[in-house]
Each structure stands twice: as C-alpha cells, then as structure tokens.
Amino acid sequence: NPVANGSFTVKVDGAYKSISYQLYNMTGQVVAANILPANGTVSLPADVPAGNYFIKLQTEGGAYGVKQVNIVK
C-alpha cells in the first residue's frame, strides 16, 4: 500500500461513471480532493508530505469506502 511516485490507481467493483475522493491526514484535515473517472488514477499534489493518510472514495450513487494510504518520499 505505500505510494512512492505520487499517484495510484483506484479500482472499484461496479459500473460507476465517476468517483470522488478526499485524502485526510491523521488530524482529519482534507489535504487533497478531486473527482476521477471510475477505476482512475489518483494524482497527489507534490506538496503532500510523507505519512499516513485515509482516503474516502464515494460514488455518484452515494456509496463510499475508506482505506488507509501510506505515502513515502
């Protein structure tokens, strides 16, 4: 799960047109957010520091999931 190059691919089961994401640091602040096509690539801003984060993914239908992400630089 470590992210080393600033981007990773999100794979979601189901036929969704788009997925929104919010990347939260460990204090609950949103450090990145965007909308991407289903099974798209999340490209993180270069200024996101290394560390542990949570990513919340939400479909246009409202379904969502949360996963932990470890960013290394």
C-alpha positions in Angstrom: 0.0 0.0 0.0 2.9 2.5 0.1 2.6 5.3 -2.5 6.0 6.3 -3.7 5.5 8.1 -7.0 2.7 10.5 -6.2 -0.1 8.5 -7.9 -2.0 5.3 -7.6 -4.9 3.6 -9.3 -8.3 3.2 -7.7 -10.1 0.1 -8.7 -13.8 -0.2 -7.7 -16.2 -3.0 -8.4 -19.3 -1.9 -10.3 -20.2 0.3 -13.2 -19.7 3.9 -12.0 -19.1 6.9 -14.1 -17.1 8.8 -11.6 -15.7 8.6 -8.1 -14.9 11.4 -5.8 -12.1 11.2 -3.3 -10.9 13.1 -0.3 -7.5 12.4 1.3 -7.4 13.1 5.0 -4.3 13.4 7.2 -4.3 11.9 10.7 -5.7 15.0 12.2 -8.8 14.9 9.9 -7.8 17.7 7.6 -8.5 17.3 3.9 -5.2 17.6 2.1 -6.4 16.6 -1.4 -9.8 16.1 -3.1 -10.9 15.5 -6.7 -13.3 13.6 -9.0 -11.9 10.9 -11.2 -13.3 8.5 -13.7 -14.2 5.0 -12.4 -11.1 2.9 -11.9 -9.0 6.1 -12.5 -5.6 7.2 -11.2 -5.3 9.5 -8.2 -2.5 12.0 -8.7 -1.5 13.6 -5.5 -0.2 17.2 -5.2 3.6 17.3 -4.9 3.3 19.2 -1.6 1.6 16.3 0.2 4.2 15.2 2.8 5.1 11.6 3.5 3.0 10.0 6.2 -0.2 8.0 6.9 -3.5 9.2 5.4 -7.1 8.0 4.9 -8.7 8.2 1.6 -12.5 8.3 1.3 -14.0 7.2 -2.0 -17.6 8.0 -2.9 -19.6 7.0 -6.0 -22.2 9.2 -7.7 -24.8 7.0 -6.0 -23.5 7.8 -2.5 -21.8 4.5 -1.7 -18.4 5.0 -0.1 -15.4 3.3 1.4 -12.4 4.4 3.5 -8.9 3.0 3.2 -5.5 3.8 4.8 -2.8 5.1 2.5 0.9 5.3 3.4 2.8 8.0 1.3 6.6 7.6 1.2 9.0 10.1 -0.4 
